[in-house]
């Protein structure tokens, strides 16, 4: 498994490719810049996933009070931290996760 940087965020190859398949796109790897790029036209699909995520249950870690997935969702497995999922949205939405909040 390799990781790449997108907008200063580490993006896992496997997750990027699997999410690309869900969105019915092909993630391109720019060897020169070590960056995954997706088209800005995908924003509406990403926004739909974001809206779907609102209905996905999370549980709170008793020690850290951080939220994690209560069950598998898309390619993210149960126990994935909410922040990890948000980082994916931040990396692939043209305006970042802040625009989705």
PESULBEL-V38885 format. One record per helix or strand. SS is the DSSP state (2 for helix, 1 for strand). FROM is the first residue (numbers start at 1). TO is the last residue. Records with the same first field share a line. If there is no record, write none. Layout:
BEGIN
SS=FROM-TO  FROM-TO
END
This chain:
BEGIN
1=3-6  9-12  28-30  35-37  58-60  67-69  73-73  76-76  81-81
2=13-22  40-53  82-92  97-99
END
